[in-house]
Amino acid sequence: MSIYDSSDRLSDDQTEGEEVGRDEEEEEAGSRDSDGTRDSEGTSVPPSFSRFSSSLRAVMRIRQKYLAMKKRRLEMSQVFGKPLAGAPSRTSPKIFTFDGLPLTPSLAPPERKRKRRKRRVLYPTGGRRRTPPKPAWSRAKYCLYLLFAIVFLQVYNAIENLDDHVLRYDLDGLEKTLGREVFGQRGAVEVLLALLRDYLSTYVHNKPLVLSLHGPSGVGKSHLGRLLAGHFRTVVGEPLVLQYYVLHHCPLEADAWHCARALSAAVSEAVGRAEDEEKIPLFVFDEAEHMHGEILDALQDLVVSGRSNEHLNAVYVFLSNLGHAHITRHLLHNASSAEGGRHDGLARELAPVLRHALEKQHPLWALADIVPMGLLEKSHVMDCFLEEMTGEGFYPDRENVERLAGEVEYYPAVGERQYARTGCKQVVAKVNLL
């Protein structure tokens, strides 16, 4: 409510007061007329009921106006903070400002709620400090620790079993034997041993291991096959090792069908016996380049079909000079490089090329792991002479060994390397002439 409204209310109250005063005077006059006992002629007349009711209505109207004025004064006193004695006369309105006026709850701006900050718990510096409560210990943790221990023991036992299975075949002894008696084929021997160690670490397999060793004549393929067969005879027994020489067991092509059936029966008998003894047999096929188509088909049927579980646990080793032209050309072109001299990357570089060339001859080579064997250098040929002379009982004279190695035919020297055309194939014959 503004001051202008309050001033207007005061003026209205003042006019209403004047009207009330006139009404009181008229009512007093009427009362005198109604209460008087005399009329205009001076005679006394008794009062009537209509005059009494009109005076009662006037009293009620005066009381209502009085209560209304009292209520307005109370409202004005609440607005200005002090009671008003009378209605002040205002001739002109004054400039209104909100200074000094109390704010009602409806006009006051809403207060923003302040977020309560979480107070840090401060412990006293002296005396015993209060420690936070510890979580309750769950008994389920013991079961969890027990489960971890069981899993660890199972894994450890499985690893020990794998080691025991590999130790049965004595691959460390085989590695020493091949490193001592096979010259110039360090890369091929490492690849061969890695494949055997990975396959022989378990007994149950989903396919047999097929290894195909390729290289030129005289690089030690047949010697490597004999060493493998001899080692496996000592660890798994004679009946579980089969050495098959194609030119000896099946020289005629007309007998290829009968040879294939006989070979299939021999392999099935060996794998059946190996299954009973829980061992893995070894089959070595030398001079595989002379194998007839019927024999290759029979071997492919044994490798691919897997007619029974025992046929899946076997190692097939094929020795041949197929692809020797690719190996010779690669070594002669890369003899000056460090990698070509060490022959470490020979299997990685030549395996795809040899596989592509061999798949055209028979699909069996697509299932085999290709292991190429490189040419032998003059130093390797000298080692072959020295080994053979020592075995025959000759005194290993250095000059005599160099003389014999010089009689071997070599490829034209490339850089500091000189590769033998026939490898160590003539070593035995030359030593026998001494």
C-alpha positions, 0 to 999 in steps of 0.5 A: 500500500502506498502513501497516496492510497493512505492519504485518500483513505484519510480524506474519505474517513474525514468526509465519512466522519462529517457525514456521521456527525450530521446524521447524529445531529439529525437523529438527535433531532428526530429522537427529540421529536420522537421522544417528546411528548409534545407536538407543534401545537404543544400537546403531548403525543405518545412515541410510535414503533416505526420511529423506534425501528428507524433509530435502531437501524441508525445505531447499527449503521453507525456501529458498522461505520465505526468498526470499519474506521477502526479497522482502517486505522489499525491497517494504517498503524501497521503500515507506518509502524505507529498509531495515527491520532488523526487524519492529517490534511494533505494538500499535495502528494509527496515523492514516495521512496522505499527507504525506511519502509520494512519489507514484507515477506511477500516483497522480500527477495528469495534467499539463496540456499547455501551449500553446507561444506563438509568439514574435515574431521580434525583429531586432537594433536595430543592424546590417543587419535581416533582411528576409522572403523575397519571393514569386517573380515569376510570368510569368503576370502579364504575360499578365494585363496584356496581357489587360487592355490588350486588353479596354480597347482593345476597349471604348475602340474600341467607344465611339469607334465609337458616337460616330462613328455618332452624329456621322454624324447630327449630333444636336448641330446638330439640337438647336441648330436645334430650340432656335432655331426651335421655340418653347415646346417645350423639354421635348418637344425634349429627350425627342425628342433623347434617344430619337434619340441612344439609338437612333442610337448603334448601327446594329443594332437589334431593332426600329424607333424609332416616335415619336408627337408629339401636341399641339393645333393650332398648337403646331409639330408640322408645323414640327418634322417639316419640320425633322427631314426637312430635317436628315436629308436633309443627313446621309443623303440625299434617297432615305432620307427620306420625308415623307408627308402623308395629306391630300395623298397619299391624300385619298380613303378609297376609295383607301386600299388602293392607298395602303397598298400604295404606301406599303409599297413605298416604305418597303421600297425606302428601307430596302433602300437604307439597308441597302446604305449602312449608314444609318438612314432617316427616315419622317415622317407628318404629319396622322396623325389622318386616316390610314385604317385600311388605311394604319395596318395596313400600317405596323403590319405593317412595324413589328411583323413585321420581315420582314427585318433592314433593316426593323428599322433605321428611324425612324418619326415620327407627327405628330397632334393626337390627345389634344389635349383631355387636353393642354389640360386638364392644362396649364390645371389645372396652369398655376399650378404650377412644373412645369406652367409649365416643361412638364418633367414633361409627357411623364412625366405625360401619356404613360400617359394618351395611350397608353391613349386612343390604343390604343383607336383603333389598336394601332399607338400601343401600339408608339410612344413618346409625346411630348406637346407643350404649349400656347404662351404669349403670349410664344411667339406673339410670338417666332413673329411676330418670326421670321416678320417677320424672314424676310419682310424686315419691320423687327421693331418691338416695338410692332407685334409686340405688336399682332399677338400681341394679335389672337390668341385666348387661353384665360382667363388662369390665374395669370400665364400666358396660352395661345393657342388656335391657337398660331402657326397664324395668324402667317403669314396675319397677316404676309402682310397687312402 
